[in-house]
Amino acid sequence: MKTKKETVLPQPQPFTPGITAGMVREHARRLYRDKLEHGTLTLEDWVMAEKDLVATMEAEEISPR
């Protein structure tokens, strides 16, 4: 059985204007609390955390700037 090996990278710079790496890091910490206890986040995890943060801010009508 083949398994997909996830690449673990340091946190990338956010691609959304007005969103900082610290904002994404805090949101990821809340989203992936259990996963962080056992290791680090993948690039896909970081991207999903940023997208979720932006969606949450838009839903709450908070401007990123």
C-alpha positions as CSV (number, residue, x, y, z in Angstrom):
1,M,0.0,0.0,0.0
2,K,1.4,3.4,-1.0
3,T,1.1,6.4,1.2
4,K,1.5,10.0,0.3
5,K,4.3,11.6,2.1
6,E,3.5,15.1,3.3
7,T,6.2,17.8,2.9
8,V,6.8,19.7,6.1
9,L,7.9,23.3,5.4
10,P,8.3,26.4,7.5
11,Q,5.3,28.8,7.5
12,P,5.0,30.5,4.1
13,Q,4.3,34.2,3.6
14,P,0.6,34.9,3.3
15,F,-0.7,35.5,-0.2
16,T,-3.8,37.6,0.9
17,P,-3.1,41.4,1.1
18,G,-3.6,42.7,4.7
19,I,-3.1,39.3,6.3
20,T,0.1,38.8,8.4
21,A,2.0,35.7,9.1
22,G,1.2,36.1,12.8
23,M,-2.5,36.3,12.1
24,V,-2.3,33.0,10.1
25,R,-0.1,31.4,12.8
26,E,-2.6,32.2,15.6
27,H,-5.5,30.9,13.5
28,A,-3.6,27.8,12.6
29,R,-2.8,27.2,16.2
30,R,-6.6,27.2,17.0
31,L,-7.5,25.0,14.0
32,Y,-4.7,22.4,14.3
33,R,-4.1,22.3,18.0
34,D,-4.1,18.5,18.1
35,K,-1.9,18.1,15.1
36,L,0.7,20.6,16.4
37,E,1.1,18.4,19.6
38,H,2.4,15.6,17.4
39,G,4.4,17.5,14.8
40,T,4.4,20.4,12.4
41,L,2.1,21.7,9.8
42,T,2.4,21.0,6.0
43,L,2.1,23.6,3.3
44,E,-1.4,22.5,2.7
45,D,-2.3,23.1,6.3
46,W,-0.9,26.7,6.2
47,V,-2.9,27.5,3.0
48,M,-6.1,26.1,4.5
49,A,-5.6,28.0,7.7
50,E,-5.1,31.3,5.8
51,K,-8.2,30.6,3.6
52,D,-10.3,29.8,6.7
53,L,-9.1,32.9,8.4
54,V,-10.0,35.1,5.4
55,A,-13.4,33.4,5.2
56,T,-14.0,33.9,8.9
57,M,-13.1,37.6,8.7
58,E,-15.4,38.1,5.7
59,A,-18.2,36.3,7.5
60,E,-17.8,38.5,10.5
61,E,-17.4,41.5,8.2
62,I,-13.9,42.4,9.6
63,S,-11.6,44.1,7.1
64,P,-8.1,42.6,7.0
65,R,-6.7,46.1,7.0
